[in-house]
């Protein structure tokens, strides 16, 4: 909410409304095209609450995850 307020220069209520509208659109799109349920942890490889680490540390966390995942995939036998 704070990032939306700052970036879009809107009130807290406008930011909440925008976030709810965007989340609803994303959920509908995801559910339709994946046949999975938006927000269910088992549907994702990684789920992060960026408010815990902050943006910069979240970026580093994701980068580390991707690098480790790529290393694992490279070690798998080719099919």
RACOR-V473598 format. One record per residue. N is the residue number from 0. RES is the residue in three letters. NEAR is the number of other C-alpha atoms within 10 Angstrom. Layout:
N|RES|NEAR ; N|RES|NEAR
This chain:
0|UNK|16 ; 1|UNK|13 ; 2|UNK|9 ; 3|UNK|16 ; 4|UNK|16 ; 5|UNK|12 ; 6|UNK|10 ; 7|UNK|11 ; 8|UNK|12 ; 9|UNK|15 ; 10|UNK|14 ; 11|UNK|14 ; 12|UNK|11 ; 13|UNK|15 ; 14|UNK|20 ; 15|UNK|16 ; 16|UNK|13 ; 17|UNK|16 ; 18|UNK|14 ; 19|UNK|12 ; 20|UNK|12 ; 21|UNK|12 ; 22|UNK|13 ; 23|UNK|13 ; 24|UNK|11 ; 25|UNK|13 ; 26|UNK|15 ; 27|UNK|13 ; 28|UNK|13 ; 29|UNK|15 ; 30|UNK|13 ; 31|UNK|12 ; 32|UNK|8 ; 33|UNK|10 ; 34|UNK|9 ; 35|UNK|14 ; 36|UNK|14 ; 37|UNK|19 ; 38|UNK|12 ; 39|UNK|9 ; 40|UNK|10 ; 41|UNK|11 ; 42|UNK|12 ; 43|UNK|10 ; 44|UNK|7 ; 45|UNK|10 ; 46|UNK|12 ; 47|UNK|10 ; 48|UNK|9 ; 49|UNK|13 ; 50|UNK|8 ; 51|UNK|9 ; 52|UNK|13 ; 53|UNK|10 ; 54|UNK|12 ; 55|UNK|9 ; 56|UNK|12 ; 57|UNK|16 ; 58|UNK|13 ; 59|UNK|12 ; 60|UNK|14 ; 61|UNK|14 ; 62|UNK|12 ; 63|UNK|12 ; 64|UNK|14 ; 65|UNK|13 ; 66|UNK|11 ; 67|UNK|12 ; 68|UNK|11 ; 69|UNK|11 ; 70|UNK|11 ; 71|UNK|10 ; 72|UNK|11 ; 73|UNK|10 ; 74|UNK|8 ; 75|UNK|8 ; 76|UNK|6 ; 77|UNK|6 ; 78|UNK|3
